[in-house]
Amino acid sequence: MAYEGPGRDLVRALKFRGALTLAREMSALVVASAPQDLLRGHLVPVPLHPVRQRRRGFNQAAVLADGIARVTGLAASDCLRRRGPGPPQVGRTRGARLAGPAGSIEARARVPPVALIVDDVVTTGATLAACATALRRAGATEVAAIAFARTPGR
């Protein structure tokens, strides 16, 4: 779904207003729109920086991964963490986003051999790439990604 209009409204309601009940419908849309051969392995949510997660009270990618798990029967594996200093991605320029996600991403637990990274929005793909690199470094042999929305033109 494009990250504009209703798609943007849904993401912002989940992420910034804590409308967790929307995650069920958003997850169902992700599953309905995904190529069936993509929906395999373990669902790995993109991690939030610990400060951001404490402030927000939840990780929207983990909430979506849990919803996708309920629909598909796939297991969720919260095996990545974000650490180090870093501003939020929101408001960063394209160049800053491409230079790398805010904070570093690394494995914090055993990673599954087949991982499907889950995020709410893909803007440049830098965060997904950092997650994929961390998963591969920790032993994942197959890595793919899925998101609820993407910025137009990407």
C-alpha positions as CSV (number, residue, x, y, z in Angstrom):
1,M,0.0,0.0,0.0
2,A,1.3,3.5,-0.7
3,Y,2.2,5.6,2.3
4,E,-0.2,8.3,1.5
5,G,-3.9,9.0,2.1
6,P,-5.6,6.1,3.9
7,G,-2.4,4.1,4.1
8,R,-0.6,6.9,5.8
9,D,-3.5,7.6,8.1
10,L,-3.6,3.9,9.3
11,V,0.2,3.8,10.0
12,R,0.1,7.1,11.8
13,A,-2.9,6.0,13.9
14,L,-1.1,2.8,14.9
15,K,2.3,4.4,15.5
16,F,1.6,7.7,17.0
17,R,-1.9,7.4,18.6
18,G,-1.5,3.8,19.8
19,A,-4.5,2.5,17.9
20,L,-3.4,-1.1,18.3
21,T,-6.8,-2.5,17.3
22,L,-5.9,-1.4,13.7
23,A,-3.0,-3.8,13.6
24,R,-5.3,-6.8,13.0
25,E,-6.8,-5.3,9.8
26,M,-3.4,-4.0,8.7
27,S,-1.9,-7.4,9.1
28,A,-4.7,-9.0,7.2
29,L,-4.0,-6.6,4.3
30,V,-0.3,-7.4,4.4
31,V,-1.1,-11.1,4.1
32,A,-3.7,-10.6,1.4
33,S,-1.3,-8.5,-0.7
34,A,1.8,-10.6,-0.3
35,P,3.0,-13.2,-2.8
36,Q,2.2,-16.6,-1.1
37,D,5.8,-17.9,-1.5
38,L,7.1,-14.9,0.6
39,L,5.1,-15.9,3.6
40,R,7.4,-18.5,5.1
41,G,10.0,-18.8,7.8
42,H,9.9,-16.7,11.0
43,L,8.6,-13.2,11.2
44,V,11.2,-10.8,12.5
45,P,10.0,-7.3,13.4
46,V,12.3,-4.3,12.8
47,P,13.4,-3.3,16.3
48,L,12.8,0.1,17.8
49,H,15.5,1.9,19.8
50,P,14.9,1.1,23.5
51,V,14.3,4.7,24.4
52,R,11.7,5.0,21.6
53,Q,10.0,1.8,22.6
54,R,9.8,2.9,26.3
55,R,8.3,6.2,25.2
56,R,5.8,4.7,22.8
57,G,5.0,1.6,24.9
58,F,5.1,-0.8,22.0
59,N,6.9,-1.6,18.8
60,Q,4.5,-1.2,15.8
61,A,6.5,-3.6,13.7
62,A,6.2,-6.3,16.4
63,V,2.5,-5.6,16.7
64,L,2.1,-6.1,12.9
65,A,4.3,-9.3,13.0
66,D,2.1,-10.7,15.8
67,G,-1.0,-10.0,13.6
68,I,0.6,-11.6,10.6
69,A,1.5,-14.6,12.7
70,R,-2.1,-15.0,13.8
71,V,-3.3,-15.0,10.2
72,T,-0.6,-17.2,8.8
73,G,0.4,-19.5,11.6
74,L,4.1,-18.4,11.2
75,A,6.2,-17.9,14.3
76,A,7.4,-14.5,15.3
77,S,11.0,-14.1,16.4
78,D,12.0,-10.8,18.1
79,C,15.7,-11.5,17.7
80,L,17.1,-8.1,16.6
81,R,17.9,-5.1,18.7
82,R,18.7,-1.5,17.9
83,R,21.3,0.2,20.0
84,G,23.6,3.2,20.1
85,P,22.6,6.8,19.7
86,G,20.3,7.7,17.0
87,P,17.5,10.1,16.1
88,P,14.2,8.8,14.8
89,Q,14.0,8.1,11.1
90,V,11.0,10.4,10.8
91,G,12.2,13.7,9.4
92,R,15.6,12.5,8.3
93,T,16.6,13.3,4.7
94,R,16.8,10.6,2.1
95,G,20.6,10.9,2.2
96,A,20.7,10.5,6.0
97,R,18.4,7.5,5.8
98,L,20.5,5.9,3.1
99,A,23.6,6.4,5.2
100,G,22.1,4.1,7.7
101,P,19.3,3.7,10.2
102,A,19.3,5.5,13.4
103,G,21.3,3.4,15.8
104,S,22.9,0.1,14.9
105,I,21.0,-3.2,14.5
106,E,22.3,-6.5,15.7
107,A,21.1,-9.9,16.7
108,R,20.2,-10.2,20.4
109,A,19.0,-13.8,20.3
110,R,19.4,-16.9,18.0
111,V,18.1,-16.0,14.6
112,P,16.0,-18.3,12.5
113,P,17.5,-19.7,9.3
114,V,14.6,-18.3,7.2
115,A,13.6,-14.8,8.2
116,L,10.9,-12.5,7.0
117,I,11.5,-9.0,8.3
118,V,8.3,-7.0,9.1
119,D,8.0,-3.3,9.2
120,D,5.3,-0.7,9.0
121,V,6.7,1.6,6.3
122,V,9.6,1.3,3.8
123,T,11.0,4.6,2.8
124,T,14.5,4.0,1.4
125,G,15.0,0.4,2.5
126,A,18.1,1.3,4.6
127,T,16.5,-0.1,7.8
128,L,15.5,-3.3,6.1
129,A,19.0,-3.6,4.6
130,A,20.5,-3.2,8.1
131,C,18.2,-5.8,9.6
132,A,19.0,-8.2,6.7
133,T,22.7,-7.7,7.2
134,A,22.4,-8.4,11.0
135,L,20.4,-11.5,10.4
136,R,22.8,-12.9,7.8
137,R,25.8,-12.1,10.0
138,A,24.1,-14.1,12.8
139,G,23.4,-17.1,10.6
140,A,20.2,-16.6,8.7
141,T,20.4,-18.3,5.2
142,E,17.3,-16.8,3.7
143,V,16.1,-13.2,4.4
144,A,13.1,-11.4,2.8
145,A,11.0,-8.4,4.0
146,I,7.4,-7.3,4.1
147,A,5.8,-4.0,5.1
148,F,2.4,-2.5,5.4
149,A,3.2,0.6,3.3
150,R,5.9,2.1,1.1
151,T,6.6,5.7,0.2
152,P,5.4,6.6,-3.3
153,G,8.1,6.1,-6.0
154,R,10.0,3.4,-4.1
